[in-house]
């Protein structure tokens, strides 16, 4: 089965909620499990599946769409509000969804979809309170991302939605080729890249003095690539005299550092990635000029919520500005990275130079924009040898974008 999302809506207002805007970025409209079935309006006192979307089978692009509903306002009366919905379920990064208002809609209970998974059914009930729209999330079962599609929806006794799925509720089809392919990609990804939290694993990457991006371009297209972490620099031990230039979230005083910390070690990792949604497919003899800056998934995305960024560590209150400047300059000059005191970036800052590609007359081409990034890390090494090195701070910056043509 394809990756899918369905939105069921109960209109408890006295007015029709009219679909006023829709946009499909990736995938296919799939309301009622029918291709090209776009979102719809909903009359008062109805419960309908108002939106469905699916990913293209066999692709690595996932699905992404938005839709807006507004109440149809009788002459001389005021509008209740406008519902703005959006969802993005990509192939290799975290999922996201939203339901909010273009005033004065209030949304109760809407929670983002899980960061993993790719099949979801959500239900909302829209009503009017105090002359304004109120939308409540009435999904019967918390979304896990593994649910099957719901072809029919019936209003429940509580005004919510009862979902009837094609198969056993909550079970994945074991013969789903898209699921198997994605699971295989995830397994290959985990096997090909060390865990950045594990210092010893990171040291298994090839150590390089200088990194040549051209030599590290993939020889065959893999969308997205499984091997993302390519090489590392030699570790840099930060001198004890510069420890006051950055903060430690665990050992917050100089005294505790002197007692428990042996060293702080910095190193950088060279990474590559691409966004399958920005890949261009050329027919034989076709010409295309690539001029877009592509956005990629940061490798450190799963670490950002639990680990400080370099900017946070180096800019924390109480740090010594003089020593901070020394630490930043040392990291920048040693690893060849600029502006370590800035936030992570998932696309190059500079404008991309236009490049024109022409496919041979006898076969097509894939134009893949690869983004090379630099990941800077600081590890804490305790004096207690029983405690392994701990990742204390990490940031990642996109540095180069190179478009590569593959004959297909």
Buried (B, 14 or more C-beta within 10 A) or exposed (E): BBBBBBBBBBBBBEBBBBBEEBEBBBBBBBBBBEEEBBBBBBEEEBBBBBBBBBBBEEBBBBBBBBBBBBBBEEEEEEBBBBBBBBBBBBBBBBBBBBBBBEEBBBBEEBEEBBEEBBBBBBBBBBBBEEEBBBBBBBBBEEBEBBBBBBBEBEBBEEEBBBBEBEEEBEEBEEEBEBBEBBEEBEEBBEEEBBBBBBBEEBEEBEEBEEBEBEEBEBEEBBBBBBBBBBBBBEBBEBBEEBBBBBBBEEBEEEEEBEEBBBBBBBBBBBBBBBBBBBBBEBEEEBEBEBEEBBBBBBBBBBBBEEBBBBBBBBBBEEBBEEBBBBBBEBBBEBBBBEEBBEEBBBBBEEEBEEBEBEBEEEEBBBBBBBBBBBBBBBBBBBEEEEEEBBBBBBBBBBBBBBBBBBEE
